[in-house]
Amino acid sequence: MFDHANHSREFDLADRLAELLPEVSVAPPVPEAAQPEARGFELPARIWGIMIGCYGVFLGALTIALGSNGRALFAIVISLVYVVVFFAASRVLMAQNPASAPSPLDRNGVLMTHFGPMDRKAVYGQILVVPVAVALFGLAVSAIILSVQG
């Protein structure tokens, strides 16, 4: 099978190295501690209130600017239904959990994430940036529409 002389020398060398190397044994398995179950969002209720308020401002501003048009009002009502379903589904899922302690943000001002601790400003900034931007967008669009119609 190994007719070439170079090939047989490589295998002879490998046999000699096996005699020099120590015996390798497999380490025993280390029991891993299970992560605690994350049953909630661990966010204070005021964050949810601010989010709902931002979407309310958005839909309210569009209703003021476009409420006289039946088609636009229909689209706004459909959007309102989606917002209600989004927050209601979250509420229903959270109600399935057992009672828990107040948010860590309320207790010690820090929320532990998979990437490390976050302080109150970072949590509010990351969670509320999109709802606040949506509210500002709705106000800006409404101001533009009202100024053009006006």
C-alpha positions in Angstrom: 0.0 0.0 0.0 2.8 2.4 0.9 5.3 1.6 -1.7 7.0 4.9 -1.7 9.8 5.2 0.9 8.8 8.6 2.2 5.4 7.5 3.2 6.7 4.6 5.3 9.1 6.9 7.2 6.2 9.3 8.2 4.3 6.4 9.8 7.4 5.1 11.5 7.9 8.6 13.0 4.3 8.7 14.1 4.7 5.4 15.9 7.7 6.6 17.8 5.9 9.9 18.8 3.0 7.8 20.3 5.5 6.2 22.6 6.7 9.6 23.9 3.4 11.3 24.4 1.5 10.8 27.7 -1.8 8.9 27.8 -4.7 11.3 27.3 -7.8 10.8 29.5 -11.1 12.5 29.1 -12.1 15.0 31.8 -15.2 14.1 33.8 -18.3 16.1 32.9 -18.9 19.2 35.0 -22.5 19.6 36.0 -23.8 22.9 34.5 -25.9 25.2 36.6 -29.2 25.9 34.9 -30.0 29.5 34.2 -33.0 30.8 36.1 -36.1 30.9 34.1 -36.9 34.4 32.7 -40.7 34.6 33.1 -41.1 38.3 32.5 -39.7 41.4 30.9 -38.6 42.8 34.2 -39.6 46.2 33.1 -41.4 48.8 35.3 -45.0 49.5 34.4 -44.1 53.1 33.5 -42.1 51.9 30.5 -45.2 50.1 29.2 -47.3 53.2 29.9 -44.9 55.5 28.0 -44.9 53.1 25.0 -48.7 53.0 24.9 -48.7 56.8 25.2 -46.3 57.2 22.3 -48.4 55.0 20.1 -51.5 56.9 21.3 -49.9 60.2 20.3 -49.0 58.8 16.9 -52.5 57.6 16.2 -54.1 60.7 17.7 -52.0 63.0 15.6 -52.9 61.1 12.5 -56.6 61.1 13.5 -56.6 64.9 13.9 -54.9 65.4 10.6 -56.7 62.8 8.5 -59.9 62.0 10.5 -62.2 63.7 7.9 -61.2 61.1 5.3 -63.1 57.9 5.7 -60.4 55.6 4.2 -57.7 57.2 6.3 -59.8 56.8 9.4 -60.5 53.2 8.6 -56.7 52.6 8.3 -56.1 54.4 11.6 -58.7 52.2 13.3 -57.1 49.1 12.0 -53.7 50.3 13.3 -55.3 51.0 16.7 -56.6 47.4 16.7 -53.1 46.1 16.1 -51.6 48.3 18.9 -54.3 47.1 21.3 -53.7 43.4 20.3 -49.9 43.8 20.7 -50.1 45.2 24.2 -53.1 43.0 25.3 -51.3 39.9 24.2 -48.2 40.9 26.2 -50.5 41.6 29.2 -52.2 38.2 28.9 -48.9 36.4 28.6 -47.5 38.2 31.6 -50.6 37.4 33.6 -49.9 33.7 33.2 -46.7 34.0 35.3 -46.7 33.8 39.0 -46.4 37.0 41.0 -42.9 38.3 41.0 -40.9 40.9 42.7 -40.8 44.5 41.5 -38.6 45.3 38.5 -34.8 45.2 39.2 -34.8 48.7 37.7 -37.0 49.9 40.5 -35.1 48.0 43.2 -31.5 48.8 42.5 -31.5 50.8 39.2 -29.8 48.0 37.2 -31.2 45.5 34.8 -29.1 42.4 34.1 -29.1 41.4 30.4 -27.3 38.7 28.5 -24.6 41.2 27.7 -24.2 42.6 31.2 -25.8 45.1 33.5 -27.6 48.1 32.1 -28.5 51.2 34.1 -31.8 53.0 34.0 -30.9 55.5 31.3 -29.6 52.8 28.9 -32.7 50.7 29.4 -35.1 53.6 28.8 -33.1 54.8 25.9 -33.0 51.4 24.1 -36.6 50.5 24.8 -38.2 53.8 24.1 -36.3 55.1 21.2 -38.6 53.6 18.6 -41.9 54.5 20.2 -40.8 58.1 20.8 -39.6 58.3 17.2 -42.9 57.0 16.0 -44.8 59.6 18.1 -42.5 62.4 16.7 -43.1 61.1 13.2 -46.8 61.2 13.7 -46.7 64.7 15.0 -44.4 65.9 12.2 -46.6 64.3 9.5 -49.7 65.8 11.1 -48.1 69.3 11.3 -47.1 69.0 7.6 -50.6 67.9 6.5 -52.4 70.6 8.6 -50.0 73.3 7.3 -50.6 72.3 3.7 -54.3 72.0 4.1 -54.6 75.1 6.1 
